[in-house]
Amino acid sequence: MRLEQLQAFLAIADSGSFQQAARQCGVTQSTISRQIQALEADLGVELFHRNTHAKLTLGGERLLPRVRKICQEWQVATQELTDLMAGKQPELCIASIHSLCASYLPPVLQKFCRDYPEVQLRVTSLGSDRALKVLKDGLVDLAIIMNNRFLTTGREMVVEVLYDESIEVLTAVNHPLAQYERIPWSELVRYPQVVFKDGYGMQRLVQDKFERLEVTLHAALEVNTLDAFRGVVRQGELIALLPTSALVEARHDPTLAVRPLANNPLDNSGLTRRVVMVTTQDRLHIPPIKHFWELVLENIPLQSQEQRSAS
């Protein structure tokens, strides 16, 4: 049983004529006749009385509403796919790490809304692990995350490096560590920290660094928003290790201090993270998704573009 057989059946039932149905379907009358004969053979029942007018048999009458529904659903499905490839999708869903939502993304969102006013843009702030999961589950179209070991690069995945950025120390302005221009690791490890909750790339990055240094990370409190980090650190006791893009507002807060880290004494290196943008190959063929992708690449900071070109 093929779709064109069902379409032929529907055309004959609506027109009452094999000849008119053939003209409507753009085929010869003999082709229409063969299609109906094959359909009747598959079903084991005659569908039309063969006389002056093509009148439905009882079996044909029972079949007609089902076939009409199938053909209508097929028409709707093909139209939806046509609209999708033409960029006429109802919404675009993005998952992004918190720091980008607060810093680099706002101008991108504004430009996209201006370029695609008919597309509802939905942006969710999530940790990297969760953002990657909802992308793989098909719940979002694109994710901007911290590069991590859970990011598998299968053939269907497209991964674009956006930038590398330093991890810095956030303290209260009167905290003992605020006196340093660059905070030594030997001093940093002495103080309790507020950290991201489990499942966030930053939490894992900091934990791994402390393990390599063979020191204990004193994680006194877990939070998951930048406002919470600033609010807790402002109290004066706890410190936090955060990426540069997450510290934009903190730099303008007179109650807080942001200090870079001294190089790691083991390998003379700093602590950095890499931010990547991820989607699937098929989604990059959809105009609104491709446009959002390109807007992100065009609007990341200049220094980030240079880092990306060099990577």
Backbone as CSV, one residue per row, in Angstrom:
resi,resn,N_x,N_y,N_z,CA_x,CA_y,CA_z,C_x,C_y,C_z
1,MET,0.846,-1.188,0.000,0.000,0.000,0.000,0.883,1.241,0.000
2,ARG,0.611,2.152,-0.966,1.434,3.353,-1.100,0.565,4.592,-0.983
3,LEU,1.208,5.703,-0.646,0.478,6.943,-0.441,-0.279,7.366,-1.699
4,GLU,0.361,7.206,-2.885,-0.316,7.640,-4.108,-1.580,6.833,-4.383
5,GLN,-1.636,5.584,-3.905,-2.858,4.788,-4.047,-3.979,5.380,-3.187
6,LEU,-3.635,5.782,-1.977,-4.631,6.390,-1.099,-5.090,7.728,-1.657
7,GLN,-4.160,8.492,-2.201,-4.524,9.778,-2.798,-5.424,9.593,-4.012
8,ALA,-5.154,8.551,-4.801,-6.004,8.244,-5.954,-7.404,7.846,-5.499
9,PHE,-7.464,6.999,-4.467,-8.761,6.584,-3.916,-9.564,7.797,-3.458
10,LEU,-8.913,8.713,-2.753,-9.592,9.901,-2.242,-10.065,10.793,-3.385
11,ALA,-9.248,10.937,-4.426,-9.616,11.780,-5.563,-10.838,11.219,-6.291
12,ILE,-10.881,9.903,-6.447,-12.033,9.277,-7.112,-13.288,9.421,-6.258
13,ALA,-13.143,9.192,-4.953,-14.291,9.292,-4.049,-14.858,10.712,-4.047
14,ASP,-14.000,11.724,-4.113,-14.461,13.109,-4.073,-15.063,13.559,-5.412
15,SER,-14.462,13.084,-6.522,-14.925,13.529,-7.846,-16.001,12.631,-8.433
16,GLY,-16.051,11.361,-7.997,-17.008,10.407,-8.547,-16.631,9.910,-9.918
17,SER,-15.381,10.128,-10.326,-14.971,9.760,-11.679,-13.501,9.395,-11.725
18,PHE,-13.196,8.263,-12.363,-11.792,7.882,-12.553,-11.094,8.891,-13.452
19,GLN,-11.822,9.362,-14.481,-11.222,10.289,-15.438,-10.870,11.625,-14.773
20,GLN,-11.780,12.190,-14.009,-11.505,13.458,-13.324,-10.412,13.295,-12.274
21,ALA,-10.413,12.154,-11.577,-9.372,11.899,-10.583,-8.003,11.830,-11.233
22,ALA,-7.927,11.239,-12.442,-6.652,11.139,-13.150,-6.122,12.532,-13.488
23,ARG,-7.029,13.412,-13.981,-6.605,14.792,-14.287,-6.157,15.510,-13.017
24,GLN,-6.868,15.303,-11.940,-6.521,15.949,-10.662,-5.168,15.490,-10.140
25,CYS,-4.861,14.214,-10.310,-3.586,13.659,-9.817,-2.450,13.808,-10.819
26,GLY,-2.768,14.251,-12.038,-1.737,14.453,-13.043,-1.190,13.169,-13.625
27,VAL,-2.028,12.139,-13.723,-1.624,10.858,-14.303,-2.693,10.414,-15.299
28,THR,-2.428,9.313,-15.982,-3.407,8.795,-16.934,-4.500,8.024,-16.205
29,GLN,-5.631,7.829,-16.902,-6.732,7.092,-16.291,-6.346,5.643,-16.040
30,SER,-5.522,5.087,-16.926,-5.097,3.688,-16.729,-4.215,3.561,-15.490
31,THR,-3.428,4.607,-15.227,-2.584,4.579,-14.020,-3.452,4.604,-12.768
32,ILE,-4.458,5.458,-12.777,-5.386,5.525,-11.646,-6.054,4.167,-11.447
33,SER,-6.489,3.550,-12.535,-7.158,2.247,-12.437,-6.232,1.200,-11.834
34,ARG,-4.970,1.190,-12.281,-4.011,0.213,-11.735,-3.763,0.463,-10.252
35,GLN,-3.673,1.722,-9.845,-3.449,2.034,-8.429,-4.607,1.535,-7.558
36,ILE,-5.842,1.719,-8.029,-6.991,1.259,-7.260,-7.065,-0.264,-7.246
37,GLN,-6.744,-0.894,-8.369,-6.738,-2.355,-8.400,-5.707,-2.922,-7.426
38,ALA,-4.534,-2.290,-7.355,-3.491,-2.757,-6.434,-3.931,-2.544,-4.986
39,LEU,-4.588,-1.404,-4.701,-5.074,-1.137,-3.357,-6.145,-2.143,-2.960
40,GLU,-7.068,-2.431,-3.890,-8.119,-3.420,-3.609,-7.517,-4.802,-3.376
41,ALA,-6.465,-5.129,-4.135,-5.812,-6.431,-3.957,-5.156,-6.514,-2.580
42,ASP,-4.532,-5.422,-2.143,-3.895,-5.410,-0.813,-4.933,-5.551,0.289
43,LEU,-6.081,-4.911,0.113,-7.103,-4.907,1.160,-8.032,-6.109,1.079
44,GLY,-8.098,-6.721,-0.106,-8.979,-7.873,-0.278,-10.440,-7.495,-0.350
45,VAL,-10.734,-6.288,-0.820,-12.113,-5.837,-0.916,-12.233,-4.816,-2.046
46,GLU,-13.361,-4.861,-2.786,-13.604,-3.861,-3.809,-13.999,-2.543,-3.150
47,LEU,-13.516,-1.465,-3.710,-13.763,-0.145,-3.121,-14.771,0.672,-3.911
48,PHE,-14.957,0.381,-5.202,-15.880,1.135,-6.054,-16.759,0.181,-6.867
49,HIS,-18.005,0.586,-7.083,-18.851,-0.062,-8.062,-18.456,0.488,-9.421
50,ARG,-18.128,-0.392,-10.371,-17.710,0.052,-11.703,-18.945,0.219,-12.581
51,ASN,-19.473,1.426,-12.656,-20.559,1.741,-13.569,-20.329,3.150,-14.091
52,THR,-21.401,3.820,-14.476,-21.248,5.161,-15.065,-20.513,6.101,-14.129
53,HIS,-20.865,6.046,-12.845,-20.189,6.864,-11.834,-19.456,5.931,-10.870
54,ALA,-18.297,6.378,-10.430,-17.514,5.577,-9.478,-18.119,5.757,-8.091
55,LYS,-18.975,4.828,-7.729,-19.658,4.907,-6.439,-18.982,3.982,-5.450
56,LEU,-18.805,4.452,-4.234,-18.127,3.666,-3.206,-18.939,2.443,-2.813
57,THR,-18.264,1.333,-2.615,-18.880,0.155,-2.011,-18.960,0.379,-0.506
58,LEU,-19.546,-0.569,0.188,-19.605,-0.467,1.645,-18.200,-0.416,2.236
59,GLY,-17.310,-1.254,1.689,-15.922,-1.228,2.157,-15.264,0.103,1.883
60,GLY,-15.553,0.689,0.704,-14.997,1.989,0.371,-15.488,3.087,1.293
61,GLU,-16.780,3.013,1.660,-17.342,4.014,2.578,-16.693,3.937,3.954
62,ARG,-16.422,2.705,4.398,-15.751,2.547,5.692,-14.316,3.080,5.642
63,LEU,-13.679,2.895,4.502,-12.270,3.289,4.372,-12.094,4.797,4.190
64,LEU,-13.069,5.442,3.574,-12.916,6.846,3.163,-12.495,7.788,4.292
65,PRO,-13.154,7.815,5.443,-12.736,8.783,6.479,-11.316,8.541,6.988
66,ARG,-10.901,7.261,7.018,-9.536,6.958,7.450,-8.517,7.461,6.437
67,VAL,-8.814,7.226,5.161,-7.887,7.668,4.115,-7.820,9.194,4.082
68,ARG,-8.977,9.849,4.261,-8.993,11.311,4.258,-8.099,11.847,5.387
69,LYS,-8.181,11.228,6.530,-7.367,11.659,7.672,-5.885,11.434,7.397
70,ILE,-5.548,10.270,6.800,-4.142,9.982,6.490,-3.587,11.017,5.513
71,CYS,-4.343,11.315,4.475,-3.874,12.269,3.468,-3.756,13.677,4.044
72,GLN,-4.690,14.052,4.899,-4.612,15.369,5.547,-3.383,15.462,6.449
73,GLU,-3.127,14.399,7.218,-1.953,14.391,8.099,-0.662,14.480,7.288
74,TRP,-0.636,13.786,6.153,0.549,13.830,5.303,0.755,15.242,4.748
75,GLN,-0.319,15.889,4.364,-0.223,17.248,3.847,0.283,18.210,4.911
76,VAL,-0.234,18.052,6.130,0.219,18.903,7.238,1.701,18.656,7.531
77,ALA,2.092,17.368,7.541,3.488,17.017,7.848,4.448,17.595,6.821
78,THR,4.106,17.465,5.534,5.003,17.979,4.491,5.066,19.501,4.524
79,GLN,3.949,20.159,4.863,3.951,21.611,4.957,4.804,22.073,6.131
80,GLU,4.733,21.347,7.254,5.552,21.701,8.415,7.035,21.578,8.101
81,LEU,7.410,20.531,7.360,8.819,20.364,6.987,9.262,21.455,6.022
82,THR,8.388,21.814,5.098,8.707,22.901,4.167,8.918,24.209,4.923
83,ASP,8.019,24.474,5.875,8.138,25.687,6.681,9.415,25.673,7.519
84,LEU,9.759,24.495,8.069,10.957,24.378,8.891,12.201,24.723,8.096
85,MET,12.317,24.167,6.898,13.500,24.418,6.083,13.520,25.842,5.532
86,ALA,12.355,26.503,5.555,12.294,27.900,5.112,12.496,28.868,6.272
87,GLY,12.734,28.320,7.468,12.967,29.167,8.633,11.706,29.586,9.348
88,LYS,10.569,28.974,9.012,9.298,29.359,9.635,8.987,28.448,10.814
89,GLN,9.883,28.440,11.813,9.645,27.641,12.998,9.080,28.529,14.099
90,PRO,8.215,27.968,14.958,7.556,28.812,15.955,8.476,29.302,17.065
91,GLU,9.519,28.530,17.404,10.392,28.942,18.501,11.799,28.408,18.314
92,LEU,12.737,29.047,18.992,14.134,28.619,19.018,14.544,28.537,20.477
93,CYS,14.999,27.357,20.896,15.320,27.113,22.305,16.829,27.010,22.491
94,ILE,17.345,27.801,23.419,18.780,27.879,23.695,19.019,27.550,25.160
95,ALA,20.056,26.769,25.429,20.514,26.544,26.805,21.935,27.102,26.913
96,SER,22.185,27.861,27.965,23.498,28.497,28.094,23.919,28.540,29.552
97,ILE,25.227,28.494,29.759,25.754,28.669,31.107,25.446,30.084,31.599
98,HIS,25.358,30.223,32.919,24.876,31.460,33.528,25.699,32.687,33.139
99,SER,27.006,32.540,33.106,27.854,33.716,32.884,27.623,34.348,31.523
100,LEU,27.327,33.555,30.492,27.071,34.124,29.175,25.725,34.825,29.112
101,CYS,24.745,34.280,29.822,23.430,34.935,29.850,23.536,36.332,30.453
102,ALA,24.486,36.501,31.369,24.632,37.786,32.045,25.597,38.729,31.337
103,SER,26.395,38.214,30.398,27.433,39.063,29.814,27.365,39.149,28.295
104,TYR,27.730,38.079,27.593,27.901,38.143,26.148,26.617,37.960,25.341
105,LEU,25.624,37.268,25.888,24.447,36.925,25.097,23.426,38.052,24.876
106,PRO,23.209,38.977,25.821,22.147,39.972,25.612,22.145,40.662,24.255
107,PRO,23.293,41.150,23.727,23.218,41.773,22.390,22.862,40.784,21.288
108,VAL,23.274,39.521,21.445,22.924,38.486,20.464,21.417,38.261,20.466
109,LEU,20.831,38.175,21.645,19.392,37.941,21.760,18.608,39.085,21.130
110,GLN,19.062,40.295,21.381,18.367,41.461,20.835,18.421,41.461,19.310
111,LYS,19.575,41.161,18.744,19.721,41.157,17.280,18.900,40.035,16.656
112,PHE,18.882,38.860,17.306,18.102,37.759,16.752,16.618,38.106,16.742
113,CYS,16.115,38.666,17.827,14.695,39.027,17.900,14.328,40.061,16.846
114,ARG,15.242,40.929,16.526,14.992,41.919,15.479,14.999,41.262,14.088
115,ASP,15.903,40.296,13.877,16.018,39.648,12.571,14.930,38.603,12.338
116,TYR,14.469,37.950,13.410,13.424,36.917,13.300,12.301,37.219,14.292
117,PRO,11.543,38.275,14.062,10.496,38.662,15.026,9.384,37.621,15.162
118,GLU,9.224,36.763,14.153,8.147,35.779,14.209,8.548,34.514,14.972
119,VAL,9.815,34.390,15.348,10.296,33.219,16.081,10.385,33.551,17.570
120,GLN,9.718,32.764,18.396,9.785,32.943,19.846,11.109,32.395,20.358
121,LEU,11.938,33.258,20.924,13.246,32.849,21.432,13.129,32.491,22.907
122,ARG,13.556,31.287,23.250,13.499,30.822,24.641,14.920,30.471,25.098
123,VAL,15.370,31.139,26.152,16.728,30.943,26.656,16.655,30.470,28.100
124,THR,17.364,29.394,28.390,17.387,28.838,29.733,18.822,28.805,30.243
125,SER,19.050,29.324,31.460,20.374,29.266,32.089,20.511,27.938,32.813
126,LEU,21.501,27.164,32.416,21.725,25.852,33.016,23.217,25.621,33.189
127,GLY,23.550,24.688,34.073,24.923,24.226,34.150,25.289,23.470,32.886
128,SER,26.582,23.333,32.627,27.039,22.714,31.378,26.508,21.299,31.190
129,ASP,26.538,20.481,32.239,26.109,19.092,32.112,24.634,19.006,31.744
130,ARG,23.820,19.809,32.428,22.381,19.789,32.161,22.072,20.345,30.780
131,ALA,22.763,21.420,30.382,22.541,22.020,29.071,22.865,21.030,27.960
132,LEU,23.942,20.275,28.140,24.320,19.283,27.140,23.294,18.157,27.065
133,LYS,22.763,17.772,28.203,21.772,16.696,28.227,20.483,17.099,27.507
134,VAL,19.980,18.316,27.770,18.732,18.717,27.125,18.931,18.900,25.623
135,LEU,20.159,19.235,25.200,20.443,19.293,23.766,20.370,17.898,23.164
136,LYS,21.035,16.930,23.805,21.028,15.561,23.282,19.641,14.944,23.322
137,ASP,18.808,15.395,24.261,17.433,14.889,24.356,16.494,15.595,23.386
138,GLY,17.001,16.584,22.649,16.184,17.288,21.678,15.276,18.347,22.258
139,LEU,15.529,18.761,23.502,14.676,19.761,24.145,15.106,21.189,23.826
140,VAL,16.344,21.365,23.378,16.812,22.673,22.923,17.518,22.500,21.590
141,ASP,17.684,23.607,20.878,18.293,23.568,19.548,19.793,23.802,19.578
142,LEU,20.264,24.458,20.619,21.679,24.855,20.670,22.065,25.059,22.120
143,ALA,23.303,24.717,22.457,23.779,24.892,23.831,25.137,25.579,23.820
144,ILE,25.330,26.473,24.782,26.637,27.114,24.986,27.105,26.695,26.372
145,ILE,28.194,25.962,26.411,28.596,25.289,27.634,30.103,25.387,27.839
146,MET,30.519,24.964,29.008,31.939,24.810,29.286,32.395,23.462,28.743
147,ASN,33.470,23.461,28.002,33.979,22.211,27.443,34.336,21.250,28.583
148,ASN,33.884,20.010,28.465,34.153,19.053,29.539,34.136,17.631,29.004
149,ARG,34.467,16.693,29.849,34.624,15.311,29.410,33.310,14.643,29.018
150,PHE,32.173,15.256,29.362,30.894,14.685,28.978,30.481,15.099,27.568
151,LEU,31.249,15.992,26.962,30.949,16.439,25.605,31.551,15.454,24.610
152,THR,30.722,14.562,24.100,31.185,13.590,23.112,30.998,14.191,21.725
153,THR,31.980,14.014,20.876,31.930,14.608,19.542,31.568,13.539,18.522
154,GLY,30.332,13.056,18.581,29.852,12.119,17.575,29.695,12.812,16.236
155,ARG,29.454,12.036,15.198,29.375,12.595,13.845,28.239,13.606,13.707
156,GLU,27.197,13.425,14.513,26.049,14.325,14.385,26.254,15.649,15.118
157,MET,27.288,15.732,15.968,27.498,16.931,16.782,28.424,17.925,16.081
158,VAL,28.103,19.201,16.233,28.964,20.283,15.759,29.396,21.083,16.979
159,VAL,30.707,21.199,17.182,31.250,21.902,18.346,32.148,23.039,17.864
160,GLU,31.839,24.242,18.298,32.625,25.421,17.926,33.232,26.028,19.184
161,VAL,34.560,26.147,19.206,35.230,26.795,20.340,34.977,28.298,20.262
162,LEU,34.466,28.873,21.339,34.207,30.305,21.377,35.373,31.074,21.970
163,TYR,35.812,30.670,23.158,36.932,31.371,23.780,37.438,30.588,24.990
164,ASP,38.640,30.930,25.401,39.214,30.473,26.665,39.257,31.680,27.596
165,GLU,38.989,31.460,28.863,39.043,32.571,29.811,39.641,32.129,31.137
166,SER,40.224,33.098,31.825,40.881,32.827,33.102,39.855,32.637,34.207
167,ILE,40.257,31.864,35.202,39.490,31.729,36.435,40.130,32.659,37.462
168,GLU,39.304,33.495,38.104,39.819,34.471,39.061,39.168,34.259,40.425
169,VAL,39.662,35.003,41.394,39.191,34.844,42.771,38.292,36.014,43.145
170,LEU,37.119,35.687,43.659,36.187,36.698,44.154,36.217,36.670,45.672
171,THR,36.476,37.832,46.276,36.507,37.949,47.735,35.762,39.209,48.168
172,ALA,35.481,39.298,49.449,35.008,40.572,50.000,36.174,41.561,49.954
173,VAL,35.858,42.848,49.885,36.905,43.846,49.722,37.858,43.874,50.911
174,ASN,37.376,43.469,52.095,38.233,43.475,53.287,38.778,42.090,53.627
175,HIS,38.669,41.142,52.714,39.194,39.794,52.957,40.726,39.836,52.887
176,PRO,41.425,39.003,53.687,42.895,38.997,53.655,43.480,38.763,52.265
177,LEU,42.807,37.977,51.409,43.353,37.700,50.078,43.271,38.910,49.151
178,ALA,42.445,39.887,49.486,42.283,41.052,48.625,43.534,41.924,48.599
179,GLN,44.457,41.701,49.533,45.689,42.503,49.573,46.662,42.109,48.465
180,TYR,46.478,40.926,47.878,47.405,40.448,46.848,47.015,40.983,45.469
181,GLU,48.022,41.295,44.664,47.761,41.604,43.255,47.472,40.325,42.492
182,ARG,48.193,39.273,42.786,47.922,37.934,42.268,47.948,36.979,43.450
183,ILE,46.895,36.241,43.631,46.772,35.414,44.836,47.543,34.110,44.671
184,PRO,48.498,33.821,45.567,49.248,32.557,45.493,48.346,31.374,45.854
185,TRP,48.582,30.250,45.214,47.807,29.050,45.518,47.999,28.617,46.964
186,SER,49.202,28.842,47.473,49.475,28.448,48.858,48.587,29.192,49.844
187,GLU,48.192,30.421,49.503,47.284,31.188,50.347,45.816,30.857,50.045
188,LEU,45.521,30.661,48.782,44.134,30.384,48.378,43.565,29.159,49.084
189,VAL,44.359,28.084,49.142,43.844,26.810,49.661,43.537,26.862,51.157
190,ARG,43.915,27.927,51.823,43.674,28.022,53.261,42.239,28.424,53.596
191,TYR,41.512,28.953,52.611,40.214,29.552,52.916,39.054,28.715,52.370
192,PRO,37.952,28.672,53.119,36.765,27.949,52.647,36.131,28.672,51.458
193,GLN,35.481,27.883,50.599,34.944,28.440,49.365,33.445,28.193,49.229
194,VAL,32.812,29.076,48.471,31.466,28.822,47.969,31.641,28.352,46.528
195,VAL,30.999,27.245,46.192,31.221,26.602,44.895,29.884,26.355,44.195
196,PHE,29.968,26.043,42.889,28.782,25.630,42.159,28.333,24.255,42.639
197,LYS,27.042,23.987,42.464,26.513,22.684,42.831,27.085,21.599,41.935
198,ASP,26.973,20.363,42.405,27.437,19.216,41.628,26.692,19.185,40.299
199,GLY,27.390,18.850,39.225,26.782,18.841,37.906,27.140,20.055,37.079
200,TYR,27.826,21.009,37.689,28.310,22.183,36.977,29.772,21.978,36.607
201,GLY,30.121,22.389,35.380,31.492,22.216,34.925,32.502,22.927,35.798
202,MET,32.148,24.123,36.294,33.077,24.872,37.133,33.375,24.143,38.433
203,GLN,32.373,23.506,39.003,32.596,22.758,40.251,33.615,21.648,40.019
204,ARG,33.472,20.968,38.890,34.374,19.864,38.569,35.778,20.376,38.237
205,LEU,35.852,21.517,37.546,37.149,22.086,37.191,37.941,22.460,38.436
206,VAL,37.292,23.121,39.382,37.971,23.536,40.613,38.369,22.316,41.436
207,GLN,37.471,21.352,41.544,37.771,20.150,42.321,38.958,19.399,41.739
208,ASP,38.989,19.266,40.417,40.104,18.563,39.755,41.425,19.283,39.996
209,LYS,41.382,20.617,39.974,42.613,21.392,40.190,43.150,21.167,41.596
210,PHE,42.286,21.159,42.579,42.734,20.937,43.953,43.269,19.518,44.128
211,GLU,42.672,18.564,43.458,43.162,17.193,43.563,44.549,17.066,42.953
212,ARG,44.789,17.762,41.840,46.127,17.718,41.241,47.174,18.379,42.142
213,LEU,46.738,19.379,42.892,47.645,20.031,43.837,47.801,19.237,45.136
214,GLU,46.987,18.178,45.254,46.997,17.308,46.436,46.664,18.081,47.701
215,VAL,45.675,18.962,47.560,45.163,19.695,48.716,43.649,19.525,48.753
216,THR,43.074,19.766,49.921,41.638,19.594,50.105,40.894,20.882,49.792
217,LEU,39.849,20.760,48.985,38.977,21.898,48.703,37.953,22.005,49.830
218,HIS,37.980,23.092,50.581,37.032,23.303,51.669,35.778,23.985,51.093
219,ALA,34.876,23.179,50.588,33.638,23.695,49.999,32.611,23.861,51.110
220,ALA,32.449,25.089,51.572,31.568,25.346,52.707,30.112,25.506,52.284
221,LEU,29.895,25.890,51.015,28.529,26.190,50.574,28.436,25.992,49.067
222,GLU,27.288,25.451,48.609,27.034,25.278,47.185,25.874,26.175,46.760
223,VAL,26.053,26.914,45.672,24.981,27.739,45.106,24.997,27.552,43.593
224,ASN,24.035,28.148,42.895,24.011,27.975,41.441,23.625,29.237,40.673
225,THR,23.715,30.409,41.316,23.491,31.657,40.586,24.598,32.643,40.925
226,LEU,24.884,33.539,39.986,25.940,34.526,40.207,25.550,35.516,41.297
227,ASP,24.273,35.831,41.376,23.811,36.716,42.466,24.101,36.091,43.820
228,ALA,23.896,34.781,43.918,24.141,34.091,45.187,25.629,34.105,45.530
229,PHE,26.484,33.913,44.544,27.931,33.972,44.789,28.312,35.337,45.359
230,ARG,27.848,36.394,44.714,28.206,37.734,45.174,27.648,38.003,46.565
231,GLY,26.424,37.585,46.797,25.807,37.828,48.090,26.514,37.122,49.224
232,VAL,26.913,35.868,49.000,27.590,35.096,50.043,29.003,35.624,50.284
233,VAL,29.756,35.866,49.212,31.139,36.332,49.347,31.179,37.712,49.995
234,ARG,30.184,38.516,49.733,30.124,39.866,50.286,30.119,39.856,51.822
235,GLN,29.697,38.741,52.412,29.638,38.650,53.870,31.027,38.611,54.509
236,GLY,32.057,38.274,53.718,33.416,38.467,54.202,34.224,37.231,54.507
237,GLU,33.629,36.056,54.683,34.382,34.871,55.097,34.752,33.959,53.923
238,LEU,33.805,33.690,53.057,34.027,32.737,51.975,34.572,33.429,50.732
239,ILE,35.279,32.649,49.923,35.784,33.138,48.648,35.207,32.251,47.542
240,ALA,35.418,32.634,46.292,34.918,31.835,45.168,35.877,31.940,43.996
241,LEU,36.023,30.834,43.281,36.756,30.809,42.023,35.742,30.841,40.890
242,LEU,35.803,31.896,40.082,34.823,32.083,39.021,35.505,32.539,37.730
243,PRO,34.903,32.225,36.580,35.478,32.676,35.303,35.298,34.182,35.121
244,THR,36.147,34.763,34.298,36.141,36.208,34.079,34.771,36.722,33.659
245,SER,34.087,35.999,32.771,32.789,36.465,32.273,31.721,36.489,33.353
246,ALA,31.945,35.763,34.453,30.980,35.744,35.551,31.233,36.857,36.557
247,LEU,32.281,37.659,36.335,32.694,38.644,37.333,32.506,40.084,36.861
248,VAL,31.755,40.268,35.796,31.560,41.613,35.237,30.926,42.545,36.260
249,GLU,29.838,42.118,36.870,29.158,42.964,37.855,29.979,43.110,39.135
250,ALA,30.684,42.068,39.520,31.468,42.112,40.753,32.565,43.166,40.689
251,ARG,33.108,43.402,39.512,34.192,44.389,39.368,33.699,45.809,39.659
252,HIS,32.412,46.029,39.543,31.859,47.371,39.790,31.213,47.476,41.170
253,ASP,31.389,46.463,41.983,30.797,46.440,43.319,31.868,46.816,44.340
254,PRO,31.736,47.939,45.041,32.777,48.390,45.972,32.929,47.480,47.188
255,THR,31.981,46.577,47.416,32.089,45.660,48.560,32.835,44.381,48.201
256,LEU,33.183,44.225,46.918,33.822,42.992,46.451,35.174,43.295,45.806
257,ALA,36.017,42.282,45.764,37.321,42.400,45.099,37.510,41.200,44.184
258,VAL,38.091,41.450,43.018,38.415,40.384,42.055,39.913,40.393,41.840
259,ARG,40.535,39.244,42.060,41.985,39.143,41.915,42.353,37.955,41.035
260,PRO,43.360,38.116,40.167,43.829,36.971,39.374,44.632,36.014,40.247
261,LEU,44.748,34.801,39.781,45.543,33.788,40.471,46.990,33.844,39.995
262,ALA,47.898,33.588,40.903,49.286,33.371,40.503,49.358,32.027,39.783
263,ASN,50.387,31.819,39.001,50.520,30.555,38.279,50.662,29.387,39.242
264,ASN,50.188,28.259,38.801,50.287,27.018,39.569,51.758,26.687,39.820
265,PRO,52.170,26.473,41.064,53.589,26.179,41.338,54.069,24.860,40.742
266,LEU,53.150,23.949,40.428,53.569,22.643,39.888,53.969,22.724,38.424
267,ASP,53.219,23.493,37.638,53.528,23.541,36.203,53.603,24.971,35.663
268,ASN,53.561,25.942,36.556,53.675,27.360,36.186,52.572,27.795,35.216
269,SER,51.398,27.203,35.353,50.280,27.556,34.483,49.146,28.153,35.314
270,GLY,48.251,28.873,34.625,47.087,29.420,35.294,45.918,28.445,35.220
271,LEU,44.792,28.897,35.713,43.581,28.085,35.675,42.607,28.742,34.700
272,THR,42.208,28.013,33.680,41.324,28.558,32.652,40.202,27.571,32.346
273,ARG,39.201,28.064,31.653,38.167,27.176,31.123,37.906,27.545,29.670
274,ARG,37.413,26.580,28.916,37.068,26.786,27.504,35.551,26.736,27.341
275,VAL,35.016,27.708,26.623,33.581,27.763,26.366,33.335,27.391,24.908
276,VAL,32.374,26.502,24.684,32.073,26.028,23.336,30.579,26.159,23.055
277,MET,30.257,26.197,21.772,28.867,26.199,21.328,28.607,24.881,20.602
278,VAL,27.468,24.266,20.906,27.203,22.916,20.412,25.796,22.832,19.832
279,THR,25.673,22.158,18.711,24.379,21.780,18.162,24.577,20.513,17.337
280,THR,23.573,20.146,16.555,23.688,18.955,15.703,23.728,19.386,14.238
281,GLN,24.316,18.519,13.397,24.489,18.839,11.982,23.177,19.229,11.314
282,ASP,22.111,18.476,11.597,20.840,18.747,10.925,20.269,20.102,11.320
283,ARG,20.483,20.526,12.564,19.925,21.802,13.001,20.595,22.990,12.321
284,LEU,21.853,22.848,11.953,22.557,23.965,11.309,22.040,24.237,9.899
285,HIS,21.163,23.373,9.384,20.542,23.634,8.090,19.259,24.445,8.237
286,ILE,18.817,24.667,9.471,17.597,25.431,9.718,17.971,26.911,9.839
287,PRO,17.423,27.778,8.992,17.875,29.182,8.947,17.930,29.912,10.284
288,PRO,16.891,29.882,11.150,17.009,30.627,12.411,18.124,30.111,13.310
289,ILE,18.319,28.796,13.355,19.390,28.228,14.189,20.753,28.631,13.640
290,LYS,20.899,28.523,12.332,22.169,28.919,11.711,22.447,30.397,11.948
291,HIS,21.404,31.215,11.865,21.592,32.659,12.071,22.008,32.958,13.510
292,PHE,21.382,32.295,14.475,21.762,32.508,15.873,23.211,32.082,16.083
293,TRP,23.602,30.953,15.510,24.982,30.458,15.586,25.951,31.518,15.082
294,GLU,25.644,32.090,13.930,26.526,33.093,13.328,26.565,34.378,14.162
295,LEU,25.418,34.749,14.746,25.396,35.942,15.598,26.295,35.781,16.819
296,VAL,26.290,34.593,17.405,27.154,34.345,18.553,28.619,34.506,18.147
297,LEU,28.986,33.930,17.009,30.377,34.021,16.552,30.769,35.462,16.248
298,GLU,29.821,36.239,15.759,30.126,37.638,15.408,30.208,38.549,16.626
299,ASN,29.578,38.168,17.716,29.431,39.093,18.843,30.195,38.696,20.104
300,ILE,31.012,37.637,20.038,31.863,37.367,21.185,32.950,38.436,21.227
301,PRO,33.507,38.722,22.407,34.487,39.817,22.519,35.681,39.626,21.592
302,LEU,36.294,40.733,21.213,37.405,40.710,20.267,38.529,39.806,20.738
303,GLN,38.875,39.890,22.017,39.967,39.056,22.503,39.594,37.578,22.418
304,SER,38.320,37.283,22.543,37.884,35.901,22.430,37.994,35.414,21.003
305,GLN,37.699,36.296,20.033,37.841,35.920,18.632,39.287,35.587,18.298
306,GLU,40.204,36.363,18.859,41.626,36.112,18.591,42.042,34.767,19.180
307,GLN,41.554,34.480,20.382,41.874,33.197,20.998,41.312,32.065,20.176
308,ARG,40.087,32.265,19.632,39.439,31.212,18.870,40.203,30.956,17.574
309,SER,40.682,32.043,16.939,41.439,31.881,15.687,42.733,31.144,15.929
310,ALA,43.327,31.342,17.102,44.613,30.721,17.402,44.460,29.271,17.844
311,SER,43.236,28.862,18.231,43.034,27.500,18.765,42.841,26.502,17.640
